[in-house]
């Protein structure tokens, strides 16, 4: 028994794919706008922290004979250093957002390509079209995890849920290995 979609079902599938692409694209745009605002804010704050730190050092040099100034200066420097570290952590979090945005963009491109193939009956039945589509998806994998996921699903035929679990385990292991490497670094 063969199963084939009728014209109405194909049109509905294409509309759902196009809706998914549009939702992803709008989410990326919203996220980009928010992240750009946050990046600008953190850059602004970072410049001001540097200014506060420089002023604190200057005041300490000018007022060496004022009682308690050294303690006050040390407190200011500690606070500015802690703020700078927190901002660095936030910048790293923004980099993870950038990675997420890239992944969603790749998904969007893949869904658009799939909608194009499905919308043309001749393309949907042409094995060469499907191979070209899979190759374009593979070429769009710019991150290690994407490439590995593609290999698990397309090359090894692993079910999506199993592939996701496998990738989560690999990513946890890599993160753990990176943490161990950081702990082994000795500073002189």
BALOBA-1460 file (C-alpha; in Angstrom, 3 decimals):
// residues 188
<rec num="1" residu="x" x="0.000" y="0.000" z="0.000"/>
<rec num="2" residu="x" x="1.571" y="3.289" z="-1.032"/>
<rec num="3" residu="x" x="0.789" y="6.546" z="0.665"/>
<rec num="4" residu="x" x="0.717" y="9.760" z="-1.315"/>
<rec num="5" residu="x" x="-0.429" y="13.199" z="-0.339"/>
<rec num="6" residu="x" x="-3.126" y="14.803" z="-2.420"/>
<rec num="7" residu="x" x="-2.858" y="18.343" z="-3.786"/>
<rec num="8" residu="x" x="-4.790" y="19.796" z="-0.837"/>
<rec num="9" residu="x" x="-2.570" y="18.040" z="1.707"/>
<rec num="10" residu="x" x="0.563" y="19.207" z="-0.095"/>
<rec num="11" residu="x" x="-0.720" y="22.805" z="-0.075"/>
<rec num="12" residu="x" x="-1.508" y="22.556" z="3.646"/>
<rec num="13" residu="x" x="1.969" y="21.129" z="4.304"/>
<rec num="14" residu="x" x="3.573" y="23.977" z="2.367"/>
<rec num="15" residu="x" x="1.560" y="26.561" z="4.309"/>
<rec num="16" residu="x" x="2.627" y="25.021" z="7.634"/>
<rec num="17" residu="x" x="6.270" y="24.988" z="6.493"/>
<rec num="18" residu="x" x="6.028" y="28.620" z="5.378"/>
<rec num="19" residu="x" x="4.395" y="29.577" z="8.687"/>
<rec num="20" residu="x" x="7.228" y="27.832" z="10.558"/>
<rec num="21" residu="x" x="9.830" y="29.684" z="8.501"/>
<rec num="22" residu="x" x="8.103" y="33.013" z="9.129"/>
<rec num="23" residu="x" x="7.868" y="32.359" z="12.880"/>
<rec num="24" residu="x" x="11.551" y="31.450" z="13.062"/>
<rec num="25" residu="x" x="12.585" y="34.513" z="11.050"/>
<rec num="26" residu="x" x="10.487" y="36.855" z="13.217"/>
<rec num="27" residu="x" x="11.854" y="35.257" z="16.400"/>
<rec num="28" residu="x" x="15.415" y="35.757" z="15.165"/>
<rec num="29" residu="x" x="14.666" y="39.396" z="14.302"/>
<rec num="30" residu="x" x="13.084" y="40.067" z="17.718"/>
<rec num="31" residu="x" x="15.976" y="38.383" z="19.478"/>
<rec num="32" residu="x" x="18.565" y="40.256" z="17.423"/>
<rec num="33" residu="x" x="16.968" y="43.599" z="18.290"/>
<rec num="34" residu="x" x="16.921" y="42.783" z="22.012"/>
<rec num="35" residu="x" x="20.468" y="41.445" z="22.034"/>
<rec num="36" residu="x" x="21.784" y="44.446" z="20.104"/>
<rec num="37" residu="x" x="20.231" y="46.755" z="22.699"/>
<rec num="38" residu="x" x="21.797" y="44.722" z="25.510"/>
<rec num="39" residu="x" x="25.199" y="44.720" z="23.798"/>
<rec num="40" residu="x" x="25.049" y="48.500" z="23.436"/>
<rec num="41" residu="x" x="24.107" y="48.834" z="27.114"/>
<rec num="42" residu="x" x="26.932" y="46.581" z="28.261"/>
<rec num="43" residu="x" x="29.440" y="48.399" z="26.068"/>
<rec num="44" residu="x" x="28.285" y="51.709" z="27.566"/>
<rec num="45" residu="x" x="28.563" y="50.350" z="31.114"/>
<rec num="46" residu="x" x="31.961" y="48.840" z="30.418"/>
<rec num="47" residu="x" x="33.356" y="52.188" z="29.261"/>
<rec num="48" residu="x" x="31.994" y="53.870" z="32.376"/>
<rec num="49" residu="x" x="33.445" y="51.204" z="34.662"/>
<rec num="50" residu="x" x="36.848" y="51.820" z="33.083"/>
<rec num="51" residu="x" x="36.366" y="55.546" z="33.708"/>
<rec num="52" residu="x" x="35.369" y="54.961" z="37.340"/>
<rec num="53" residu="x" x="38.388" y="52.730" z="37.835"/>
<rec num="54" residu="x" x="40.740" y="55.352" z="36.359"/>
<rec num="55" residu="x" x="39.150" y="58.139" z="38.460"/>
<rec num="56" residu="x" x="39.454" y="56.034" z="41.592"/>
<rec num="57" residu="x" x="43.148" y="55.485" z="40.971"/>
<rec num="58" residu="x" x="43.685" y="59.193" z="40.322"/>
<rec num="59" residu="x" x="41.811" y="60.224" z="43.466"/>
<rec num="60" residu="x" x="43.842" y="57.729" z="45.500"/>
<rec num="61" residu="x" x="47.080" y="59.168" z="44.127"/>
<rec num="62" residu="x" x="45.978" y="62.754" z="44.809"/>
<rec num="63" residu="x" x="44.735" y="62.056" z="48.322"/>
<rec num="64" residu="x" x="47.392" y="59.748" z="49.728"/>
<rec num="65" residu="x" x="47.360" y="61.573" z="53.029"/>
<rec num="66" residu="x" x="43.570" y="61.410" z="53.605"/>
<rec num="67" residu="x" x="42.611" y="58.803" z="56.185"/>
<rec num="68" residu="x" x="40.584" y="55.864" z="54.811"/>
<rec num="69" residu="x" x="41.204" y="56.733" z="51.167"/>
<rec num="70" residu="x" x="43.230" y="53.598" z="50.477"/>
<rec num="71" residu="x" x="40.459" y="51.388" z="51.881"/>
<rec num="72" residu="x" x="37.826" y="53.289" z="49.883"/>
<rec num="73" residu="x" x="39.890" y="52.973" z="46.711"/>
<rec num="74" residu="x" x="40.393" y="49.222" z="47.243"/>
<rec num="75" residu="x" x="36.632" y="48.807" z="47.664"/>
<rec num="76" residu="x" x="35.913" y="50.728" z="44.460"/>
<rec num="77" residu="x" x="38.464" y="48.696" z="42.510"/>
<rec num="78" residu="x" x="37.021" y="45.431" z="43.829"/>
<rec num="79" residu="x" x="33.510" y="46.465" z="42.819"/>
<rec num="80" residu="x" x="34.549" y="47.568" z="39.332"/>
<rec num="81" residu="x" x="36.471" y="44.310" z="38.831"/>
<rec num="82" residu="x" x="33.435" y="42.267" z="39.906"/>
<rec num="83" residu="x" x="31.186" y="44.256" z="37.564"/>
<rec num="84" residu="x" x="33.629" y="43.745" z="34.702"/>
<rec num="85" residu="x" x="33.629" y="39.958" z="35.336"/>
<rec num="86" residu="x" x="29.821" y="39.849" z="35.349"/>
<rec num="87" residu="x" x="29.698" y="41.787" z="32.086"/>
<rec num="88" residu="x" x="32.163" y="39.328" z="30.556"/>
<rec num="89" residu="x" x="29.845" y="36.475" z="31.588"/>
<rec num="90" residu="x" x="26.933" y="38.321" z="29.937"/>
<rec num="91" residu="x" x="28.929" y="38.752" z="26.735"/>
<rec num="92" residu="x" x="29.597" y="35.002" z="26.689"/>
<rec num="93" residu="x" x="25.848" y="34.415" z="27.093"/>
<rec num="94" residu="x" x="25.260" y="36.692" z="24.087"/>
<rec num="95" residu="x" x="27.651" y="34.527" z="22.092"/>
<rec num="96" residu="x" x="25.473" y="31.518" z="22.908"/>
<rec num="97" residu="x" x="22.475" y="33.476" z="21.649"/>
<rec num="98" residu="x" x="24.364" y="34.132" z="18.414"/>
<rec num="99" residu="x" x="24.910" y="30.379" z="18.040"/>
<rec num="100" residu="x" x="21.198" y="29.773" z="18.636"/>
<rec num="101" residu="x" x="20.311" y="32.424" z="16.072"/>
<rec num="102" residu="x" x="22.581" y="30.784" z="13.483"/>
<rec num="103" residu="x" x="21.001" y="27.394" z="14.151"/>
<rec num="104" residu="x" x="17.484" y="28.776" z="13.760"/>
<rec num="105" residu="x" x="18.525" y="30.466" z="10.532"/>
<rec num="106" residu="x" x="19.782" y="27.111" z="9.215"/>
<rec num="107" residu="x" x="16.495" y="25.455" z="10.219"/>
<rec num="108" residu="x" x="14.589" y="28.210" z="8.448"/>
<rec num="109" residu="x" x="16.622" y="27.721" z="5.272"/>
<rec num="110" residu="x" x="16.050" y="23.961" z="5.440"/>
<rec num="111" residu="x" x="12.297" y="24.366" z="5.867"/>
<rec num="112" residu="x" x="12.183" y="26.813" z="2.950"/>
<rec num="113" residu="x" x="14.060" y="24.341" z="0.756"/>
<rec num="114" residu="x" x="11.728" y="21.560" z="1.797"/>
<rec num="115" residu="x" x="8.684" y="23.708" z="0.990"/>
<rec num="116" residu="x" x="10.148" y="24.418" z="-2.468"/>
<rec num="117" residu="x" x="10.620" y="20.728" z="-3.223"/>
<rec num="118" residu="x" x="7.218" y="19.681" z="-1.917"/>
<rec num="119" residu="x" x="5.461" y="22.479" z="-3.800"/>
<rec num="120" residu="x" x="6.588" y="21.109" z="-7.194"/>
<rec num="121" residu="x" x="5.300" y="17.632" z="-7.954"/>
<rec num="122" residu="x" x="8.163" y="16.949" z="-10.371"/>
<rec num="123" residu="x" x="10.746" y="17.946" z="-7.747"/>
<rec num="124" residu="x" x="9.058" y="15.939" z="-4.986"/>
<rec num="125" residu="x" x="9.357" y="12.771" z="-7.076"/>
<rec num="126" residu="x" x="12.910" y="13.415" z="-8.299"/>
<rec num="127" residu="x" x="15.600" y="11.637" z="-6.282"/>
<rec num="128" residu="x" x="18.264" y="14.022" z="-7.617"/>
<rec num="129" residu="x" x="16.298" y="16.986" z="-6.212"/>
<rec num="130" residu="x" x="16.189" y="15.343" z="-2.792"/>
<rec num="131" residu="x" x="19.922" y="14.574" z="-2.923"/>
<rec num="132" residu="x" x="20.690" y="18.176" z="-3.912"/>
<rec num="133" residu="x" x="18.473" y="19.411" z="-1.085"/>
<rec num="134" residu="x" x="20.218" y="17.164" z="1.463"/>
<rec num="135" residu="x" x="23.614" y="18.368" z="0.221"/>
<rec num="136" residu="x" x="22.546" y="22.007" z="0.556"/>
<rec num="137" residu="x" x="21.373" y="21.300" z="4.121"/>
<rec num="138" residu="x" x="24.695" y="19.573" z="4.865"/>
<rec num="139" residu="x" x="26.653" y="22.527" z="3.439"/>
<rec num="140" residu="x" x="24.595" y="24.835" z="5.676"/>
<rec num="141" residu="x" x="25.831" y="23.069" z="8.792"/>
<rec num="142" residu="x" x="28.488" y="25.462" z="10.034"/>
<rec num="143" residu="x" x="28.689" y="24.218" z="13.607"/>
<rec num="144" residu="x" x="30.171" y="20.943" z="14.790"/>
<rec num="145" residu="x" x="26.972" y="19.857" z="16.545"/>
<rec num="146" residu="x" x="24.877" y="20.477" z="13.433"/>
<rec num="147" residu="x" x="27.189" y="18.361" z="11.292"/>
<rec num="148" residu="x" x="27.191" y="15.543" z="13.843"/>
<rec num="149" residu="x" x="23.391" y="15.652" z="14.120"/>
<rec num="150" residu="x" x="23.079" y="15.522" z="10.327"/>
<rec num="151" residu="x" x="25.384" y="12.471" z="10.243"/>
<rec num="152" residu="x" x="23.438" y="10.667" z="12.975"/>
<rec num="153" residu="x" x="20.080" y="11.212" z="11.286"/>
<rec num="154" residu="x" x="20.891" y="11.056" z="7.562"/>
<rec num="155" residu="x" x="24.038" y="8.935" z="7.384"/>
<rec num="156" residu="x" x="23.302" y="6.511" z="10.239"/>
<rec num="157" residu="x" x="19.497" y="6.612" z="10.008"/>
<rec num="158" residu="x" x="19.084" y="7.225" z="13.737"/>
<rec num="159" residu="x" x="15.613" y="8.323" z="14.909"/>
<rec num="160" residu="x" x="15.477" y="12.023" z="15.824"/>
<rec num="161" residu="x" x="14.848" y="11.425" z="19.535"/>
<rec num="162" residu="x" x="17.841" y="9.069" z="19.796"/>
<rec num="163" residu="x" x="20.033" y="11.504" z="17.848"/>
<rec num="164" residu="x" x="19.023" y="14.363" z="20.150"/>
<rec num="165" residu="x" x="19.866" y="12.299" z="23.231"/>
<rec num="166" residu="x" x="23.204" y="11.281" z="21.708"/>
<rec num="167" residu="x" x="24.075" y="14.908" z="20.929"/>
<rec num="168" residu="x" x="23.082" y="16.072" z="24.417"/>
<rec num="169" residu="x" x="25.410" y="13.456" z="25.885"/>
<rec num="170" residu="x" x="28.269" y="14.465" z="23.574"/>
<rec num="171" residu="x" x="27.784" y="18.137" z="24.409"/>
<rec num="172" residu="x" x="27.760" y="17.405" z="28.170"/>
<rec num="173" residu="x" x="30.967" y="15.389" z="27.797"/>
<rec num="174" residu="x" x="32.641" y="18.185" z="25.826"/>
<rec num="175" residu="x" x="31.614" y="20.798" z="28.364"/>
<rec num="176" residu="x" x="32.941" y="18.617" z="31.176"/>
<rec num="177" residu="x" x="36.216" y="18.050" z="29.313"/>
<rec num="178" residu="x" x="36.612" y="21.814" z="28.740"/>
<rec num="179" residu="x" x="36.022" y="22.492" z="32.452"/>
<rec num="180" residu="x" x="38.707" y="19.935" z="33.362"/>
<rec num="181" residu="x" x="41.150" y="21.554" z="30.921"/>
<rec num="182" residu="x" x="40.522" y="24.964" z="32.498"/>
<rec num="183" residu="x" x="41.195" y="23.541" z="35.966"/>
<rec num="184" residu="x" x="44.501" y="22.039" z="34.796"/>
<rec num="185" residu="x" x="45.848" y="25.341" z="33.518"/>
<rec num="186" residu="x" x="48.569" y="26.668" z="35.815"/>
<rec num="187" residu="x" x="49.299" y="30.351" z="36.057"/>
<rec num="188" residu="x" x="52.806" y="31.593" z="36.843"/>
